[in-house]
Amino acid sequence: MKTLGFIGTGGMGSGMAANLIKAGYRLVVNDIRREVARNLESQGAEFKASPKAVAEASELVLSMLPYNEAVQEVGLGKGGLHEASSGAKIWIDCSSIDKKTILNVNQELQKKGWKILDASAGGVEEQAAAGTLSLWVSGPKELFDQHLPVFQAMGKKIVHVGELGNAKLVKNAMAMFGAIQHMGLAEIFTWLKKGGVSEETVHTVLRNSQNHSESVERVCETLVSSKFKPRKSWMPKDVGFGLEMAREMEVPVPFSALAYQLFSIAQANGLDGYEATGIAYHVYALISGQKKG
């Protein structure tokens, strides 16, 4: 039985890690919040006190972390992977961070003999738990091919997207597209409702149009039901990374920038405590005069 390490067992990471256990892998885990790893421990995972200890007890390390700084700390900080004296020398980082961070960490870890694949996940916590994520992976193709079964245990739509760092860029781009889509759908729902067209009718129209897709359906169902999950959306952070990269590349992205501004309005009015669809709905209700901030 192959032993894998998994660092970052929060909302997304716990579902991904659980599916690795279901696929027959032995798992050692770490998270700065011990309590979030206890569910995985009940499924047979072993908790380790540091990323270094995870690496030394495994053949391959995966991570799902929320910020650039967390990835830097896991890779290069005290008790980080770079201090491991044995065990794994391959790291698959699935975190939603920017491209520059993974490239910088890779440059340093290469000196210690590490090889890195970076991956990004498209989907939400429910899809992570179900093992139906879209996964975009970049880095050495032969390393990707070698570890394809690991990705297949966590996702259903897996695409290799080229050289290291590209998966982060793709994740940022998909977040930008998603932000535009969420805001656009919230906009037409709000406008047509004010014009006398029911939300159910708008949903039916979209379902029977050339604009329909799996993601449109998911957003429409949430808008019609108004059942917005009260959880933090990471989409604005990922859009922000994309805007920063676009500026550096001197590529204009006006629609993404506008969607990001709308997320900022939501945050300023205390409306950011929802998933992305809920944020879009509430910010359009606010700016259309249907909701007071």
Phi, psi and omega in degrees: 000125181285137180260124178248149171257144178223122182244123182101087187247043176281209186304311179280314185298323182296320178293318179296315180295320180299323179289332174293321176297316180298329180281357175103006179276145170276138187236136167243138190229161175210143172206147180293342175252099185305325186297329183285348179267352187294327178297320178291324176299323179292343178264002176115355179288154178250130181275138175238150189281346184206160173302322177304312180295324177298312181299317183291341181257005186225171179259343183204137180248134171242157176213151175220097190236156189273337189222160174306312185299324180294319179294318178298319181292317179297319182281315193238354183279183178297128184075016183276179183301327184295343180269354182295130182262352179204179176083218188298145171227018177235131182233125172253108180262119182258011187291152176270087182228187180265164185295321183300321183296313182293326178292319179294316179296318179300318181301320181284318183289334176303327180295339179259008177088011181277150170240140185235137163249137173250140182227157175225147184249131173258118181144181182241182186302322180296322178288326175298317180293325182277349182073030183243023179295154163272132182236126176250126189234138176223158186127189183308125184297322181294328177289321176299312181298320182297326185250019179304320179301329177295315178295321181294336177287340185251340185213169182247334181240103189240125183228129172276126189244022172106213189288159183309134181101337182295328180297324178293318180296318178297318178301315178299319180295318179294326176294320178298315178297317179298321179296316178299317181295314180299312182293321180296317179292318177299323180297310184287328175298315181295315182295310183292326177298319179293334178274000176102005178264124184292156179297324179297322179291319177301317179300315180297318178300312181295321181298332182253024180242169178290351181272359184285145176202173179301317182289322176299317180300316181297317179293317180299316180301320180290319179296319181292319183281338186057026177264085184265123182291129180279075178217159184292133173265130177271357183302314180302322178298314182292324175297319178301317176299317180297318179297320179296315179295320179297320177298317180295327180273356181059044177249120180288134179225065188295324181292318178296320180297320179293317178299321179295321177298322178293322174298323179293322176298318179300315180298317181296336181254015177069028183252019186258017181269028182232170167294172189302320180296319178296320178297313181300315180300311185289326180289325178287326174297322180294308186285344177268001177087009181270349183216135176274139179282000000 
